[in-house]
Amino acid sequence: MDMTGGSGRRRRWRRRGCSRRAVRLLNPTLLLLLHHGPAHGYTLIDQLEHYGLDDVNTSVVYRALRDMEERGWVSSRWDEERTKGPPRRVYQLTALGDEVLSWWTRDLKETREMIDHILETHARHMDEGEGVHH
């Protein structure tokens, strides 16, 4: 679907690879996964598929984990015992990360309510069949 902005420029609305929405949901999803217990990065990447985030680039996931570690939301350590091969980093949720996850879930609920209101208003408008754009 093509949309014309006020400047006359054309923008194409379509999903391309990793959407911005997916990237915005990456941090709360990683925190949620780590809420269940410590995990290796590759395990987290595999589990992202269950949340529709399987198209997020691996480097973006590891960058997000490093950023969350710098913020104190997660901690990590090298697992040298349970791996077949080189040591792998294990990530774990911190108390601060648990608080951030709680904040994020509240924010997502509020956002969902706003989205539901927009969708319901649009549906009512379309059902009424009034106005220029139907």
C-alpha positions as CSV (number, residue, x, y, z in Angstrom):
1,M,0.0,0.0,0.0
2,D,1.5,3.4,-1.0
3,M,0.9,6.4,1.2
4,T,1.6,10.0,0.2
5,G,2.8,12.3,2.9
6,G,2.0,16.0,3.1
7,S,5.2,16.8,1.3
8,G,4.1,14.7,-1.7
9,R,6.8,12.1,-1.1
10,R,5.7,8.5,-1.5
11,R,6.4,6.1,1.3
12,R,5.9,2.4,1.0
13,W,4.3,0.6,3.9
14,R,5.5,-2.9,4.1
15,R,7.3,-5.3,6.4
16,R,10.9,-5.5,5.6
17,G,13.0,-8.2,7.4
18,C,13.4,-7.1,11.0
19,S,10.7,-4.6,11.7
20,R,11.1,-1.6,14.1
21,R,8.3,-3.0,16.1
22,A,10.2,-6.3,16.6
23,V,13.3,-4.4,17.7
24,R,11.2,-2.4,20.2
25,L,9.9,-5.6,21.7
26,L,13.2,-7.3,21.8
27,N,14.3,-6.1,25.3
28,P,11.1,-6.9,27.1
29,T,11.0,-10.3,25.4
30,L,14.6,-11.1,26.4
31,L,13.9,-10.0,30.0
32,L,10.8,-12.2,30.0
33,L,12.8,-15.2,28.8
34,L,15.5,-14.6,31.4
35,H,12.8,-14.3,34.1
36,H,12.3,-18.1,33.6
37,G,16.0,-18.6,34.4
38,P,19.6,-18.1,33.1
39,A,20.2,-19.0,29.5
40,H,22.9,-18.9,26.8
41,G,22.6,-16.3,24.1
42,Y,21.9,-18.9,21.4
43,T,19.1,-20.4,23.5
44,L,17.5,-17.0,23.9
45,I,17.7,-16.5,20.1
46,D,16.0,-19.8,19.5
47,Q,13.2,-18.9,21.9
48,L,12.6,-15.5,20.3
49,E,10.7,-17.4,17.5
50,H,7.9,-18.2,19.9
51,Y,7.3,-14.4,20.2
52,G,7.5,-13.6,16.5
53,L,11.0,-12.2,16.7
54,D,12.8,-14.9,14.8
55,D,13.8,-12.4,12.1
56,V,15.9,-10.3,14.5
57,N,19.6,-10.4,13.5
58,T,21.8,-12.3,15.9
59,S,24.2,-9.4,16.3
60,V,21.2,-7.2,17.3
61,V,20.3,-9.7,20.1
62,Y,23.8,-9.8,21.5
63,R,24.1,-6.0,21.3
64,A,20.8,-5.8,23.3
65,L,22.1,-8.2,25.9
66,R,25.4,-6.2,26.3
67,D,23.4,-3.0,26.6
68,M,21.1,-4.6,29.2
69,E,24.1,-5.8,31.1
70,E,25.6,-2.3,31.1
71,R,22.3,-1.0,32.5
72,G,22.4,-3.6,35.2
73,W,19.3,-5.4,34.0
74,V,21.1,-8.7,33.3
75,S,24.4,-10.1,34.4
76,S,26.5,-12.7,32.6
77,R,29.2,-15.2,33.3
78,W,31.2,-17.7,31.2
79,D,29.9,-21.3,31.4
80,E,33.0,-23.5,30.9
81,E,31.5,-26.7,32.4
82,R,28.3,-27.5,30.6
83,T,29.4,-26.8,27.0
84,K,30.8,-29.1,24.3
85,G,33.4,-26.8,22.9
86,P,34.4,-23.2,23.8
87,P,32.9,-21.6,26.9
88,R,29.6,-19.8,26.3
89,R,28.2,-16.8,28.1
90,V,25.2,-17.3,30.3
91,Y,22.8,-14.4,30.9
92,Q,20.8,-14.0,34.1
93,L,18.1,-11.5,35.1
94,T,19.0,-9.1,38.0
95,A,16.7,-7.6,40.6
96,L,16.8,-4.3,38.6
97,G,16.0,-6.3,35.4
98,D,13.0,-7.8,37.2
99,E,11.7,-4.3,38.1
100,V,12.3,-3.1,34.5
101,L,10.3,-6.1,33.2
102,S,7.4,-5.3,35.5
103,W,7.5,-1.7,34.3
104,W,7.6,-2.8,30.7
105,T,4.6,-5.2,31.1
106,R,2.6,-2.4,32.6
107,D,3.6,-0.1,29.7
108,L,2.7,-2.8,27.2
109,K,-0.7,-3.3,28.8
110,E,-1.4,0.5,28.6
111,T,-0.2,0.5,25.0
112,R,-2.5,-2.4,24.1
113,E,-5.4,-0.6,25.6
114,M,-4.6,2.5,23.4
115,I,-4.3,0.3,20.3
116,D,-7.6,-1.5,21.1
117,H,-9.3,1.8,21.4
118,I,-8.0,3.0,18.1
119,L,-9.0,-0.3,16.4
120,E,-12.5,-0.3,18.0
121,T,-13.0,3.3,16.9
122,H,-11.9,2.6,13.4
123,A,-14.2,-0.5,13.2
124,R,-17.2,1.5,14.5
125,H,-16.5,4.2,12.0
126,M,-16.3,1.7,9.1
127,D,-19.5,0.0,10.3
128,E,-21.3,3.3,10.3
129,G,-20.3,3.9,6.7
130,E,-20.2,7.7,7.0
131,G,-17.4,10.0,5.9
132,V,-15.2,10.3,2.8
133,H,-12.8,7.3,3.3
134,H,-14.6,3.9,3.4
